[in-house]
């Protein structure tokens, strides 16, 4: 996903400003020159702006060629078709099944590329996800309430200033507070309208930090089942889901990891113990686990590596 052209063999996960624009100029600013001079040209016909599965088809085919031609020590690939499909169609349906089959084929293509390159026996594979999804029936817009209570000032349909603003993260939202003198008033307002706003949890900054979430906010709210949060500050507080934005689509994320289906962490290869099943883990252990395979250790990690690395 990185957009650093100094990475040895980088293809940025990026797209042109509009569908009509030639993507090459955008990719050239963010991808490695050696890729743009060859592999990009072979597979750029797959690109259709930011649409899926086209972006994944482009990425996988480029990855296969990179493995065969350059045999990199580390390759990171992000596939978004399944995520995109669930946002648009929901959790479990025929479209999701098709997306899973695509991912299965792409994984097979990547594994076969290591065999063709003669590196399969020396390669460790990790297949993981960074979040699950929950269904969305309605989108709740707390900023409408905040505006009516003087927390948000609007001129000509645009926010000009605010004491507090709810910024959507999907099923949760981060509340940015510019006027800390009104923090108690804000908390009391949210508690008063907790039921009307379909809020399940209100976390303080400290409580969110203990859960692994940090940022420039004072509170985090999480919705009840079937609810995501929007950013609208005018109109109805309750609106229908909308696939124009993934945060408000028919399925999305941003919830506590204790809810819904959890993402997998599947690993196999010469440095990984076989037959090990861990019922649950923590995404914050991923970095330390991957580094351990390279005999590297990162100081100050929040979670230590999983113990199935040899």
C-alpha positions as CSV (number, residue, x, y, z in Angstrom):
1,X,0.0,0.0,0.0
2,X,3.0,2.3,0.4
3,X,3.6,5.1,-2.1
4,X,7.4,5.4,-1.7
5,X,9.2,5.2,-5.1
6,X,12.5,4.4,-3.2
7,X,11.2,0.9,-2.3
8,X,13.1,-1.5,-4.4
9,X,10.1,-2.9,-6.4
10,X,7.1,-0.8,-5.4
11,X,3.7,-0.5,-7.1
12,X,1.8,2.0,-5.1
13,X,-1.9,1.3,-4.3
14,X,-3.0,4.6,-5.9
15,X,-5.2,5.9,-8.7
16,X,-5.6,8.9,-10.9
17,X,-7.7,11.8,-9.8
18,X,-10.5,10.8,-12.2
19,X,-11.5,7.8,-14.3
20,X,-10.7,9.7,-17.5
21,X,-7.1,10.5,-16.5
22,X,-4.1,8.4,-17.6
23,X,-3.0,6.6,-14.4
24,X,0.7,6.5,-15.5
25,X,1.6,9.9,-14.2
26,X,0.1,9.2,-10.8
27,X,1.9,5.8,-10.6
28,X,5.2,7.3,-11.7
29,X,5.3,9.7,-8.8
30,X,4.8,6.9,-6.3
31,X,6.2,3.7,-7.8
32,X,9.7,2.4,-8.4
33,X,11.3,3.4,-11.7
34,X,12.4,-0.2,-12.5
35,X,8.7,-1.3,-12.3
36,X,7.4,1.6,-14.4
37,X,10.0,0.8,-17.1
38,X,8.8,-2.7,-17.6
39,X,6.3,-4.6,-15.5
40,X,3.8,-1.7,-15.3
41,X,3.5,-1.6,-19.1
42,X,2.7,-5.3,-19.2
43,X,-0.3,-5.1,-16.9
44,X,-1.6,-1.6,-16.9
45,X,-4.4,-2.6,-19.2
46,X,-6.1,-4.1,-16.1
47,X,-6.4,-0.7,-14.4
48,X,-9.8,0.9,-14.5
49,X,-9.3,3.9,-12.1
50,X,-9.8,2.5,-8.6
51,X,-12.3,-0.1,-9.4
52,X,-12.1,-3.7,-8.2
53,X,-11.3,-6.4,-9.1
54,X,-9.2,-4.5,-11.7
55,X,-6.8,-3.1,-9.2
56,X,-6.2,-6.5,-7.6
57,X,-5.8,-8.1,-11.0
58,X,-3.1,-5.4,-11.9
59,X,-1.4,-5.9,-8.5
60,X,-1.3,-9.7,-8.5
61,X,0.0,-9.9,-12.1
62,X,2.7,-7.4,-11.3
63,X,3.6,-9.3,-8.1
64,X,3.9,-12.5,-10.0
65,X,6.4,-10.9,-12.4
66,X,8.3,-9.3,-9.6
67,X,8.7,-12.6,-7.8
68,X,10.0,-14.3,-11.0
69,X,12.3,-11.6,-12.1
70,X,13.7,-10.1,-8.9
71,X,13.1,-12.7,-6.1
72,X,12.6,-10.1,-3.3
73,X,13.3,-10.9,0.3
74,X,10.0,-9.5,1.4
75,X,6.8,-8.8,-0.5
76,X,3.7,-7.2,0.9
77,X,0.5,-7.4,-1.2
78,X,-2.8,-5.8,-0.4
79,X,-6.0,-7.2,-2.0
80,X,-9.1,-5.2,-1.6
81,X,-11.8,-7.0,-3.7
82,X,-13.3,-8.9,-0.8
83,X,-13.5,-5.8,1.3
84,X,-15.0,-3.8,-1.5
85,X,-17.5,-6.5,-2.2
86,X,-18.7,-6.7,1.4
87,X,-19.1,-3.0,1.6
88,X,-21.3,-3.0,-1.5
89,X,-23.3,-6.3,-1.1
90,X,-23.1,-7.3,2.6
91,X,-21.5,-10.0,4.6
92,X,-22.5,-13.3,3.0
93,X,-23.9,-13.7,-0.6
94,X,-23.0,-14.9,-4.1
95,X,-20.9,-11.8,-4.8
96,X,-18.8,-12.5,-1.7
97,X,-18.4,-16.1,-2.7
98,X,-17.1,-14.9,-6.1
99,X,-14.6,-12.6,-4.4
100,X,-13.3,-15.3,-2.2
101,X,-12.8,-17.6,-5.2
102,X,-10.8,-14.7,-6.9
103,X,-8.6,-14.4,-3.8
104,X,-8.1,-18.2,-3.8
105,X,-6.9,-18.0,-7.4
106,X,-4.7,-15.0,-6.8
107,X,-3.0,-16.7,-3.9
108,X,-2.5,-19.8,-6.0
109,X,-0.9,-17.6,-8.7
110,X,1.5,-16.0,-6.2
111,X,2.5,-19.4,-4.7
112,X,3.1,-20.8,-8.2
113,X,5.3,-17.8,-9.0
114,X,7.6,-18.8,-6.1
115,X,7.8,-22.3,-7.5
116,X,8.6,-21.0,-11.0
117,X,11.3,-18.7,-9.4
118,X,12.8,-21.6,-7.4
119,X,12.1,-19.9,-4.1
120,X,9.0,-21.8,-2.8
121,X,10.9,-24.0,-0.4
122,X,12.6,-21.0,1.2
123,X,9.5,-18.8,1.3
124,X,7.2,-18.2,4.3
125,X,3.7,-17.2,3.5
126,X,1.4,-15.2,5.7
127,X,-2.3,-14.5,4.7
128,X,-4.0,-12.1,7.0
129,X,-6.8,-9.6,7.3
130,X,-6.9,-6.3,9.2
131,X,-10.6,-6.2,10.1
132,X,-13.9,-7.9,9.8
133,X,-17.3,-6.4,8.7
134,X,-20.7,-5.9,10.3
135,X,-23.9,-5.2,8.5
136,X,-25.3,-1.6,8.4
137,X,-29.0,-0.9,8.3
138,X,-29.0,2.8,9.2
139,X,-26.4,5.7,9.3
140,X,-26.6,8.0,12.4
141,X,-25.4,11.6,12.1
142,X,-24.6,13.0,15.6
143,X,-23.3,16.2,14.2
144,X,-26.9,17.2,13.5
145,X,-27.5,17.2,17.3
146,X,-24.2,18.9,18.0
147,X,-25.0,21.7,15.5
148,X,-28.4,22.3,17.0
149,X,-26.7,22.6,20.4
150,X,-24.2,25.2,19.3
151,X,-21.1,22.9,19.0
152,X,-20.8,23.4,15.2
153,X,-21.0,26.7,13.4
154,X,-22.1,26.5,9.7
155,X,-22.0,29.2,7.0
156,X,-23.4,28.6,3.5
157,X,-23.6,24.9,4.1
158,X,-20.0,24.6,5.3
159,X,-18.5,24.1,8.7
160,X,-16.7,27.3,9.7
161,X,-15.8,26.5,13.3
162,X,-16.6,23.9,15.9
163,X,-16.3,23.2,19.6
164,X,-16.8,19.5,18.9
165,X,-17.2,17.5,15.8
166,X,-18.0,13.8,15.2
167,X,-15.7,12.2,12.6
168,X,-16.9,8.9,11.2
169,X,-14.8,5.8,11.3
170,X,-17.7,3.6,10.2
171,X,-19.3,1.7,13.1
172,X,-17.4,3.9,15.5
173,X,-16.6,7.6,15.4
174,X,-14.0,9.9,16.9
175,X,-15.1,13.1,18.5
176,X,-12.7,16.0,18.1
177,X,-13.0,18.7,20.7
178,X,-11.6,22.2,20.1
179,X,-13.2,23.7,23.2
180,X,-12.3,21.5,26.2
181,X,-14.4,23.8,28.5
182,X,-17.4,22.2,26.9
183,X,-16.2,18.6,27.3
184,X,-18.4,17.8,30.3
185,X,-21.4,19.4,28.5
186,X,-20.7,17.3,25.4
187,X,-20.5,14.1,27.4
188,X,-23.8,14.8,29.2
189,X,-25.5,15.5,25.8
190,X,-24.3,12.2,24.4
191,X,-25.4,10.4,27.5
192,X,-28.8,12.1,27.3
193,X,-29.3,11.2,23.6
194,X,-27.5,7.8,23.7
195,X,-30.6,5.9,22.8
196,X,-31.7,8.2,20.0
197,X,-28.2,8.1,18.6
198,X,-28.0,4.3,18.8
199,X,-24.8,4.5,20.8
200,X,-23.6,1.4,22.5
201,X,-20.3,2.6,24.0
202,X,-18.8,6.0,24.8
203,X,-15.1,5.7,25.4
204,X,-12.8,8.4,26.9
205,X,-9.5,9.1,25.3
206,X,-7.8,7.1,27.9
207,X,-10.2,4.1,27.6
208,X,-9.7,4.2,23.8
209,X,-5.9,4.2,24.3
210,X,-6.2,1.1,26.5
211,X,-7.9,-0.6,23.6
212,X,-5.1,0.3,21.2
213,X,-6.7,3.4,19.6
214,X,-4.9,6.7,19.8
215,X,-5.4,10.0,18.0
216,X,-6.3,13.6,18.1
217,X,-9.7,13.1,19.7
218,X,-11.3,13.2,23.2
219,X,-13.9,10.5,22.9
220,X,-14.9,7.6,20.7
221,X,-18.5,6.4,20.3
222,X,-19.4,2.9,19.0
223,X,-22.8,2.1,17.5
224,X,-25.3,-0.6,18.3
225,X,-25.8,-3.6,15.9
226,X,-26.8,-2.5,12.4
227,X,-25.6,1.1,12.9
228,X,-22.7,3.2,11.4
229,X,-22.0,6.9,11.9
230,X,-22.0,9.6,9.3
231,X,-20.5,13.1,9.2
232,X,-23.6,15.0,8.1
233,X,-24.5,18.1,10.2
234,X,-27.8,19.0,8.4
235,X,-31.0,17.1,7.6
236,X,-32.2,14.0,9.3
237,X,-30.1,12.3,12.1
238,X,-31.1,8.9,10.8
239,X,-30.4,8.1,7.1
240,X,-30.2,4.9,5.0
241,X,-26.9,3.2,4.2
242,X,-25.1,4.4,1.1
243,X,-22.5,2.6,-0.9
244,X,-21.0,5.9,-2.2
245,X,-18.8,5.8,0.9
246,X,-17.5,2.6,2.5
247,X,-18.1,4.0,6.0
248,X,-21.8,4.3,5.4
249,X,-22.2,1.2,3.1
250,X,-24.4,-1.9,3.7
251,X,-21.5,-3.4,5.6
252,X,-18.5,-1.8,7.1
253,X,-15.9,-1.9,10.0
254,X,-14.6,0.3,12.7
255,X,-16.0,-1.8,15.6
256,X,-14.4,-3.5,18.5
257,X,-12.6,-6.7,17.4
258,X,-14.8,-8.7,19.9
259,X,-17.7,-8.4,17.5
260,X,-18.5,-10.3,14.3
261,X,-16.2,-12.6,12.3
262,X,-12.6,-11.9,13.0
263,X,-9.9,-11.7,10.4
264,X,-7.6,-14.7,9.9
265,X,-3.9,-15.1,10.4
266,X,-2.7,-18.0,8.3
267,X,1.0,-18.8,8.1
268,X,3.1,-21.6,6.6
269,X,6.6,-22.1,5.4
270,X,10.1,-23.3,6.6
271,X,10.2,-21.0,9.6
272,X,6.7,-21.7,10.9
273,X,5.6,-24.5,13.1
274,X,3.0,-26.7,11.5
275,X,-0.3,-27.7,13.0
276,X,-0.5,-24.8,15.5
277,X,-3.9,-23.4,16.1
278,X,-4.3,-20.2,18.1
279,X,-8.0,-19.4,18.9
280,X,-7.5,-15.7,19.0
281,X,-4.8,-13.1,18.7
282,X,-4.1,-9.4,18.4
283,X,-3.3,-7.5,15.3
284,X,-0.7,-5.5,17.2
285,X,1.4,-8.7,17.3
286,X,1.7,-8.9,13.5
287,X,4.7,-6.6,13.1
288,X,6.7,-8.4,15.7
289,X,5.8,-11.8,14.3
290,X,6.9,-10.9,10.8
291,X,10.1,-9.3,12.0
292,X,10.9,-12.5,14.0
293,X,11.1,-14.5,10.8
294,X,14.0,-12.2,9.7
295,X,15.6,-12.6,13.2
296,X,14.8,-9.0,13.9
297,X,13.3,-7.5,17.0
298,X,11.4,-4.2,17.3
299,X,11.9,-2.3,20.6
300,X,8.8,-1.0,22.4
301,X,6.2,-3.2,20.7
302,X,2.8,-3.3,22.3
303,X,2.4,-7.1,21.6
304,X,5.1,-9.7,21.3
305,X,5.4,-12.1,18.3
306,X,3.2,-15.2,18.1
307,X,5.2,-18.2,19.3
308,X,4.8,-20.4,16.2
309,X,7.9,-18.9,14.5
310,X,10.9,-21.2,14.6
